[in-house]
Amino acid sequence: MSDRPAAHICPVTTIIVTHDSQPVIGRCLAAIRGQIARPEQVVIVDSGSQENSYLRRLESDDVQLHYADNIGFAAANNLGVSLASPASRYLLFLNPDAFMSPGVLAAAAAIMAENDRVGIVGGRLTGYDSDLDIPTGRLDSTGIFRRWYGKWYDRGQGQPDGANYRSAQTVPALCGAFLFCRRRAVDPELPQLFDEAFFLYKEDIDLCLRLRRRGWQCRYEPKLGVFHCRGWTADRKKMSRGVRLMAARNEVRLTVKHRSPYIAWALAKYLLVRAADL
């Protein structure tokens, strides 16, 4: 990244957790290089990739690599936070399969500057087919909401990317593929910013709920355009039983931790996955 002028720097440390991410990490970093205001630091934490030699070619003056065992998404992000520059006013948690539009970092910082009660900003995530290397034309997430019976879901997922959800608003939670966080909001949650008991799945909702309890807002901003390949499939039959069990178990953990009245839904889901392999 050193070949670009250093005039426009966003005071953010971008943290990327990789796990066998070779097919997508190059495009992710290219999108970071293409930002109007580039991050002052990029930290990549590899969490137990089977083969990680490809990452060594990505290291540069402002891309810091750290290798770990498969410690989980939550713990790897926490490790990334510990490596972040103390001077960064913001932290961006970015999935390796998420590709930002050029003006995203500059716009996100401006939104934070204008709204001092916003703790986390999320963008308009749209689908991207990494195999075909083209956008899907469908939404991936415009914030995370909860149905009347307790199920958390990504609003708009699978819908055509049209005129829907074009207004900024405060939302219950945001997708962990792109979380632009105010350092002052998240620092009191350290050292476990992300609850490592979750390992993977629902840790983003848990963080949002904790920040909201302390008076911070989670804000959906449609002008922050981010492509997201999404490493899992919406077709549950194509997901391994272990992955489905982990997601269901974490739903129970989430409801218990936050004393939610929706524990019946979470338990029923977990038991169905465990007993009936649904």
C-alpha positions as CSV (number, residue, x, y, z in Angstrom):
1,M,0.0,0.0,0.0
2,S,3.0,2.3,0.3
3,D,2.9,3.3,-3.4
4,R,-0.2,5.6,-2.7
5,P,0.0,9.1,-1.3
6,A,-0.3,9.3,2.4
7,A,-2.3,12.6,2.3
8,H,-5.7,11.0,3.1
9,I,-5.6,8.7,6.1
10,C,-8.6,7.6,8.1
11,P,-7.8,7.2,11.8
12,V,-8.9,3.5,11.9
13,T,-7.3,0.2,12.4
14,T,-8.8,-2.4,10.1
15,I,-8.8,-5.9,11.6
16,I,-9.3,-8.9,9.3
17,V,-9.5,-12.5,10.6
18,T,-8.6,-15.1,8.0
19,H,-9.2,-18.9,7.9
20,D,-8.4,-20.5,4.6
21,S,-9.2,-17.2,2.9
22,Q,-6.9,-17.3,0.0
23,P,-9.6,-17.0,-2.7
24,V,-10.9,-13.7,-1.3
25,I,-8.3,-11.9,0.8
26,G,-6.6,-10.3,-2.2
27,R,-9.7,-8.6,-3.4
28,C,-10.5,-7.5,0.1
29,L,-7.1,-5.8,0.4
30,A,-7.4,-4.3,-3.1
31,A,-10.6,-2.6,-1.9
32,I,-8.8,-1.2,1.1
33,R,-6.0,0.1,-1.2
34,G,-8.7,1.8,-3.3
35,Q,-10.2,3.8,-0.4
36,I,-10.3,7.6,-0.7
37,A,-9.1,7.7,2.9
38,R,-7.0,4.7,3.7
39,P,-6.7,3.1,7.2
40,E,-3.7,4.0,9.2
41,Q,-3.1,0.3,10.0
42,V,-4.3,-3.1,8.7
43,V,-4.0,-6.1,11.1
44,I,-4.6,-9.6,9.7
45,V,-4.9,-12.4,12.2
46,D,-4.9,-15.8,10.7
47,S,-6.9,-18.3,12.8
48,G,-5.5,-21.7,11.9
49,S,-5.5,-21.8,8.1
50,Q,-4.4,-25.2,6.8
51,E,-1.9,-23.4,4.6
52,N,-1.0,-19.8,5.2
53,S,2.0,-19.1,3.0
54,Y,-0.1,-16.9,0.7
55,L,-0.5,-14.4,3.5
56,R,3.3,-13.7,3.7
57,R,3.1,-12.2,0.2
58,L,0.5,-9.7,1.5
59,E,2.6,-8.2,4.3
60,S,3.8,-4.6,3.8
61,D,4.7,-1.6,5.9
62,D,1.1,-1.0,7.0
63,V,-0.2,-4.6,6.9
64,Q,0.7,-6.5,10.0
65,L,0.3,-10.3,10.1
66,H,-0.2,-12.5,13.1
67,Y,-0.5,-16.2,13.0
68,A,-2.6,-18.2,15.6
69,D,-4.1,-21.6,16.0
70,N,-7.8,-22.0,15.1
71,I,-8.8,-19.9,18.2
72,G,-12.2,-18.8,16.7
73,F,-13.5,-15.7,15.1
74,A,-14.2,-13.9,18.4
75,A,-10.8,-14.6,20.0
76,A,-8.9,-13.8,16.8
77,N,-10.6,-10.4,16.5
78,N,-9.7,-9.7,20.2
79,L,-6.1,-10.5,19.3
80,G,-6.3,-8.1,16.5
81,V,-7.6,-5.4,18.8
82,S,-4.6,-6.0,21.1
83,L,-2.3,-5.3,18.1
84,A,-4.2,-2.1,17.0
85,S,-2.5,1.3,17.2
86,P,-3.5,3.2,20.3
87,A,-3.8,6.3,18.1
88,S,-6.7,4.9,16.1
89,R,-10.0,6.6,17.0
90,Y,-11.9,3.8,15.2
91,L,-11.7,0.0,14.8
92,L,-13.1,-1.7,11.7
93,F,-13.8,-5.4,11.9
94,L,-13.9,-6.6,8.3
95,N,-14.4,-10.1,6.9
96,P,-11.9,-11.2,4.3
97,D,-14.8,-11.8,1.9
98,A,-16.1,-8.3,2.3
99,F,-15.1,-5.7,-0.3
100,M,-15.7,-2.0,0.4
101,S,-16.7,0.7,-2.1
102,P,-14.0,3.4,-2.4
103,G,-15.6,6.0,-0.2
104,V,-16.7,3.8,2.7
105,L,-14.0,4.6,5.3
106,A,-14.2,8.4,4.7
107,A,-18.0,8.3,4.9
108,A,-18.0,6.1,8.0
109,A,-15.6,8.4,9.9
110,A,-17.7,11.4,8.9
111,I,-20.9,9.7,10.2
112,M,-19.1,9.1,13.5
113,A,-18.0,12.7,13.8
114,E,-21.5,13.9,13.2
115,N,-23.2,11.5,15.6
116,D,-21.5,11.2,18.9
117,R,-23.9,8.6,20.4
118,V,-23.3,6.1,17.6
119,G,-21.0,3.4,18.8
120,I,-21.1,1.1,15.7
121,V,-21.9,1.8,12.1
122,G,-22.8,-0.9,9.6
123,G,-23.3,-0.6,5.9
124,R,-25.5,-1.9,3.1
125,L,-24.1,-5.3,2.4
126,T,-24.9,-6.8,-0.9
127,G,-24.0,-10.3,-2.2
128,Y,-21.0,-11.2,-4.2
129,D,-20.3,-14.5,-6.0
130,S,-16.6,-15.2,-5.5
131,D,-16.7,-18.2,-7.9
132,L,-18.1,-16.1,-10.8
133,D,-16.4,-12.9,-9.6
134,I,-19.6,-10.9,-10.0
135,P,-22.2,-9.2,-7.7
136,T,-25.3,-11.2,-7.1
137,G,-27.6,-8.2,-7.3
138,R,-29.2,-9.2,-4.1
139,L,-29.0,-7.9,-0.5
140,D,-27.0,-9.7,2.1
141,S,-27.7,-7.6,5.2
142,T,-29.2,-4.1,6.1
143,G,-29.0,-4.7,9.8
144,I,-30.0,-7.5,12.1
145,F,-33.5,-7.7,13.5
146,R,-35.5,-10.1,15.6
147,R,-38.8,-11.7,14.7
148,W,-41.7,-11.7,17.1
149,Y,-40.9,-15.2,18.3
150,G,-37.2,-14.5,18.9
151,K,-35.3,-15.4,15.7
152,W,-32.5,-13.0,14.7
153,Y,-32.2,-12.4,11.0
154,D,-30.4,-10.2,8.5
155,R,-33.0,-7.8,7.1
156,G,-33.5,-8.0,3.4
157,Q,-31.2,-11.0,2.8
158,G,-31.9,-12.5,-0.6
159,Q,-34.1,-9.6,-1.8
160,P,-33.2,-7.7,-5.0
161,D,-30.9,-4.8,-4.4
162,G,-33.3,-2.0,-5.3
163,A,-34.9,1.0,-3.6
164,N,-35.6,-0.9,-0.4
165,Y,-33.9,0.0,2.9
166,R,-32.4,3.3,1.6
167,S,-32.8,5.3,4.8
168,A,-30.3,5.5,7.6
169,Q,-31.6,4.3,11.0
170,T,-30.8,2.9,14.4
171,V,-31.1,-0.9,14.4
172,P,-31.0,-3.7,17.0
173,A,-27.7,-5.2,15.7
174,L,-25.3,-5.2,12.8
175,C,-23.6,-7.9,10.7
176,G,-20.1,-8.7,11.8
177,A,-18.8,-8.7,8.3
178,F,-18.4,-5.0,8.5
179,L,-18.4,-3.2,11.9
180,F,-17.0,0.3,12.1
181,C,-16.6,1.0,15.8
182,R,-15.9,4.0,17.9
183,R,-12.9,3.2,20.0
184,R,-14.3,5.1,23.0
185,A,-17.4,3.0,22.8
186,V,-15.7,-0.4,22.7
187,D,-12.7,0.1,24.9
188,P,-14.6,-0.5,28.2
189,E,-15.5,-4.0,26.9
190,L,-11.8,-5.0,26.6
191,P,-10.0,-7.3,26.9
192,Q,-12.8,-9.5,25.5
193,L,-14.5,-7.1,23.1
194,F,-16.0,-10.2,21.5
195,D,-17.2,-12.9,23.9
196,E,-14.9,-15.8,23.1
197,A,-17.4,-18.3,24.4
198,F,-19.2,-17.8,21.1
199,F,-16.2,-18.9,19.0
200,L,-18.1,-18.2,15.8
201,Y,-21.7,-16.9,15.1
202,K,-23.8,-14.5,17.1
203,E,-20.8,-12.7,18.6
204,D,-21.7,-9.6,16.6
205,I,-25.2,-9.5,18.0
206,D,-23.9,-10.0,21.5
207,L,-21.5,-7.0,21.1
208,C,-24.3,-4.8,19.8
209,L,-26.5,-5.7,22.7
210,R,-23.8,-4.9,25.2
211,L,-23.1,-1.5,23.6
212,R,-26.8,-0.6,23.4
213,R,-27.1,-1.4,27.1
214,R,-24.5,1.2,27.8
215,G,-26.3,3.8,25.8
216,W,-24.6,3.6,22.4
217,Q,-26.5,3.3,19.1
218,C,-26.0,0.8,16.3
219,R,-26.6,2.6,13.1
220,Y,-27.3,1.3,9.6
221,E,-26.0,3.5,6.8
222,P,-27.1,2.6,3.3
223,K,-24.4,4.8,1.7
224,L,-21.7,2.5,3.0
225,G,-21.7,0.0,0.2
226,V,-19.9,-3.3,0.9
227,F,-20.0,-6.5,-1.1
228,H,-20.1,-9.7,1.0
229,C,-19.5,-13.2,-0.3
230,R,-20.7,-14.8,3.0
231,G,-18.8,-17.9,3.8
232,W,-21.9,-19.9,4.7
233,T,-24.9,-20.9,2.6
234,A,-28.5,-19.9,3.2
235,D,-29.5,-23.5,2.3
236,R,-29.2,-25.2,5.7
237,K,-28.9,-28.7,4.1
238,K,-25.6,-27.7,2.7
239,M,-24.2,-26.6,6.1
240,S,-22.4,-29.2,8.2
241,R,-24.2,-30.5,11.2
242,G,-21.4,-29.2,13.4
243,V,-21.8,-25.7,12.1
244,R,-25.6,-25.8,12.5
245,L,-25.2,-27.0,16.1
246,M,-22.7,-24.3,16.9
247,A,-25.0,-21.6,15.5
248,A,-28.0,-23.0,17.4
249,R,-26.0,-23.4,20.7
250,N,-24.8,-19.8,20.4
251,E,-28.4,-18.7,20.0
252,V,-29.2,-20.3,23.4
253,R,-26.0,-18.8,24.9
254,L,-27.1,-15.3,23.6
255,T,-30.6,-15.5,25.1
256,V,-29.3,-16.8,28.4
257,K,-26.6,-14.1,28.7
258,H,-29.0,-11.3,27.9
259,R,-31.9,-12.7,29.9
260,S,-34.1,-12.8,26.9
261,P,-37.7,-13.9,27.0
262,Y,-37.1,-15.8,23.8
263,I,-35.3,-18.7,25.4
264,A,-38.1,-21.2,24.4
265,W,-37.4,-20.5,20.7
266,A,-33.6,-20.8,21.1
267,L,-33.9,-24.1,23.0
268,A,-36.4,-25.5,20.6
269,K,-34.1,-24.7,17.7
270,Y,-31.1,-26.3,19.4
271,L,-33.0,-29.5,20.3
272,L,-34.3,-29.8,16.7
273,V,-30.9,-29.5,15.2
274,R,-29.4,-31.9,17.8
275,A,-32.1,-34.5,17.7
276,A,-33.6,-34.3,14.2
277,D,-30.5,-32.8,12.3
278,L,-32.6,-30.0,10.9
